[in-house]
Every structure is written in structure tokens, then in C-alpha cells.
Amino acid sequence: MNFLSHLYLSGDSEGLLIGNFIADSVKGSTFNNFSPEVQKGILLHRKIDSFTDAHPIVEISKKRLRPKYKKYSSVIIDIYYDHYLAVNWENYSDKSLDEYTRDVYTLIEKHKHTFPLKSQLFTKYMLEYNILSAYAHFEGIERVLQGMSRRASFVSNMENAIHDLKEHYPLFENEFKAFFPELQKFINTQIQI
């Protein structure tokens, strides 16, 4: 899952949300440098990634892309699934997507001085391009894929993955809709612990 899903799955907890947001910038046991609630968010992020990467429905989505995008198929599927969360947002939240993203951006702005540098830099980009709301539109997804492609270590061709999303749109959407409730159920058990 990508940023929108991670943030959404944090629920109403400020610490979980912040930890979930910065988790990709926090390596190994350095998560111990953060408050207990932010630590829980970092660990929750890792659990979300592990659950998602190992799930058979997600594997079906990745398999469709793997011949073209190899190891980057996982990253692309994360972005696609955030798109489906955004376009189906009213099924998951009482707040509008715009209202939710404004609230999240306010919270992130409030705490960004505590973030690792990589997360601080991404925060600037995310706010400038309104990435969370942009996931709802093909243009926004295309911009995210182009940015990911530029930052990839190897030739990824991710900038072309918007065409695969359009070509197989109902298939990916059905897979997302089958998978996401299972992820929510898993997260509810993790947050209780």
C-alpha cells in the first residue's frame, strides 16, 4: 500500500499516523528513537507491507505487471491500490477525501520538524502537488509513477504503468475491493494489541 492507504489505516491516532507516514525513512531499530505511539505506527506500517506483499490477491495483481515491470510491479500495485481507495473513498470514510487530506496535511505540517530528512523532503513534494487527493485522478497517478520512475535505481519503465492501469482497470479494481477489507480486518487485530 502507498501513502493514502497507510495513513487511512492509522485511524484517528496522531502517533500511529505520523509513524506510518515516516516508516519508510526509518531503518532497522532506529524506530526506538521515537515516542512509543510513533514507534507503533512505524511497526504498523511494516506489518501492513508484510501482509500486503504476501497476500494472494495482491500477487494476482502483481503477476499481471511482472513481465513488463519486474520487481517494480509491487510498487506500481501499491500506487494503483491507493488510486482505488481514493476513487471509492466514500465507501471508507464519512469525511470527503479533500477534507481528510486537509486534516492529514495539517497534522503532518505540525510534526514535520521531527521527521527524518527523507520524510521532510517528501512532505514538501506531497503538499506542493496535493498527492493524497491526486491519487483519485489518472493525471495524479501518472505524476506519481513518473516521479517513482525518476527515483528508481534501475530502468523501471514505471512511467508507462498508467497505460496498464487503464487497460486492466476493472480487474485491478476488483482485486483491490476483494483485498482491502481483508487488510482492514488484519489491521483491526493489530491495533488492538
N, C-alpha and C positions, 0 to 999 in steps of 0.2 A: 504494500500500500504506500501511497505517496503522502504528501503533507496534509491535504484536506482530510483524508481518512484517519491518519494518526491523530490529528487534532480533535476531530469529531469523537473518536473513540476514547478520548481522555475524559469525556463527560464534563461535569461542572467544576472539577478540581483544577485550581490555578497551577499548583505544583506539578500535577500529572501532565497538564498541557505543556508547560514550559519544558519539562523533562523529555516529553515525547517529541517536542519540536527540535530540541538541540541534540538529541541522541546520536544522530549520525556523525556529529562533530566530537563526540566523547568516546574515546577509545579505551578498551580494557577496563581496568579497575579505577581509572581516573574519575569514574562517576562518584566515587566516595568523597570527592571534593565539593559536592553539592549538598543542599539540605535534604533531609530524609524524604520529603514529598517529591522533590525533583528527581532524586535517585529512583523512586518508584516509577516515575514517568519514563526515565531512561530505560529501566528494566522492562516496563510495559511495552515500549517501542520494540525492544529486542524480541519479546515474546510474540508481538504482532507479526514481525518479519519472519520469525521461525515458523509460526503457524501458517502464514500465507505461502511461504516458499515450499512447504511440504504438502500443501493441500492438493488433492487430486483434481478438483475443478480448475484451480489455477494452473495446474500442469497442462490441462487441455488447452487453455488459452495460450500458454507459453509455447506449446508444441506447434501451434498454428504459425507462430512467428519465427521459431528457431531456425528454419532453413535460411532465412534472409538475415536475421539479426544475431544469431548465435547466443552468446552469454548475455547480450543486452536485451533479450526478449523479456527477462524478468523485470527490468527497469521500465520497459515500454508498457508491460501489463499493469504495473503499479500506476502509471500515469493514466492509462485507459480507465482503470477502475475508479480513480479519482474523478474522471470525467463523468462516469455513470452515477457516482454518488452526487455530483453537482447537479446533473440534469434531472435526477429523481429526488432532489433534496427534500421536497415537501412530504415525501414518504418517511423521512427520517427525523425531521425536526419541526417544531412549531414555529421557530423563527425562520424568516426568509434567509436565503443564502447571503444576500447583501448585509442584512443585519448581523448575522453570525460572523461574517468576515470582519465587519467593522469592530465588533466586540473583541475578536481574537487579535486584530491588529493593535487595538488599544492596549491589550494585555501584554503583547509582545514588545511594543514600544516601551512600556513601563519597566520591563525587565531586561531589555536588550544589553544593558551595560554589564550584566552578569554572564552573558553568553560567551562561549569560545569564539575566537575571531572568525572562523569559518561560518558560524551561525549568524554573527553580526553582519557579515558581508551579504549572506543570503537574505537576511531580513531587509536590507536596503533594496535589493532586487525585487523581493516579494512585494513590498509595499509600493514601489515605483510602478510595477506592472500589474498590481492587484491580482496576483497569481491565483489565490484561492477562488475568487469569482470567475477568473478567466478559464478555469477548468471546465466550465459549463459550455464553452464555445469552441468550435473547431479551430478558430484563429488562435485562441489561448493555448490549446493543446499543441498546435503546431509550433508556437513560440517556445513552449517548454521543451518540446522534443528537439528543436534546433539548438537551444541552449545546452541541453544534455549532450547532444552530439559534439558540440564545440569543446566541451569539457572532458569528453571521453579520452582514455589513454590511447586507444587504437581506433582505426576507422570503424565506425559503428553503423553508419547509414541511418541512424535514428531519425534524422531529419525527414526521411521518406515514410516513416511509420504512420503518418496521418492518413496516407492512402489505404493502408491495411485496415485502419480503424473504420474508414468509410466503407470499404469493400465488404467487411465482415461485421458490420455494426450490430445486427440483431444477435448474432452468435455470441459476440463478446458481452453484449448486454445481458443476455440470458444467463451466461456463466457468472457474471457479476451478481445478478439477482439471486442466483442459487447459492453463491459463496458467502455473500456479505452477512446474511442472517446467522450463518454458522460462525463467522468471525465474531459477530456481536455476542453471541451466546458464550463463546470461549472467553472473550474479554470480561463479560459479567462475572464469570467464575474467578478470573484473575484479580479483578478489582476488589472482590470480597475478601481475598486472602490477606 
